[in-house]
Amino acid sequence: MGRFETERNEMVEQLRERGITDTRILRAMAQVERHLFVPEPFTNKAYDDSALPIGKGQTISQPFTVAFMTQCLGVRRGEKVLEVGTGSGYQAAVLAALGVRVFTIERNPELLAGARRILDRLGFRVVSKGGDGSIGWPAFAPFSGIIVTAAAPDVPQPLLKQMDEGGKIVIPVGSRDIQALAVITRIGERYDRREVESFKFVPLIGKMGWEG
Ligand code: SAM
């Protein structure tokens, strides 16, 4: 049995009890070794349902948040997803384990380098770049899904433009302290917006985000 397999299965069981019903996501999260995405001192806490520090004042999101946002995104194998805020690389790995084509942007070069190392070591195929993800990644647009893992004052317009027909953006929107998770679906030229949960995220810093 692999390291922390029992703890990982318990984490997945808790996610199921908290309402994550998509079995593909539960399987992906049972597969991805979260303890390899957190700094050494937190290895033993990797399967607690909590966010953990990853350095540079940033965090790896709580497992429930990752599962919930991924479930809201509702993407299928082979589709293209843009993630804004690579952080540890864990969310990107979960998406890659689902078979989606992941493009991810991180503004902090050291975090990006760390994420790149572990994603490559584990063999997850993820396309990444450093920079401001609040303006999206036009070269690879349109995307079936866009997941923003940092909080924005509003939904960045460039991201709306980079969505495919029927595509979804999942993004925490609100003040710097508290946000509602917005799920926006593009239907033709119309955007349907729902707000589904309250969360607390680190801020999205950039042209279409907050000032650094
Ligand atoms: N998805 C990450 C994971 O699985 O570990 C969690 C990310 S953490 C909550 C948010 C990340 O967004 C931080 O690493 C931060 O540096 C990054 N970030 C903030 N503003 C950004 C921007 N404009 N473009 C790209 N990354 C940004």
Boltz pocket constraint, residues with backbone or C-beta under 6 A from the ligand:
constraints:
  - pocket:
      binder: B
      contacts: [[A, 58], [A, 59], [A, 60], [A, 61], [A, 84], [A, 85], [A, 86], [A, 87], [A, 88], [A, 89], [A, 90], [A, 91], [A, 92], [A, 105], [A, 106], [A, 107], [A, 108], [A, 111], [A, 131], [A, 132], [A, 133], [A, 134], [A, 149], [A, 150], [A, 201], [A, 202], [A, 203], [A, 204], [A, 205], [A, 206], [A, 207], [A, 209]]
      max_distance: 6.0
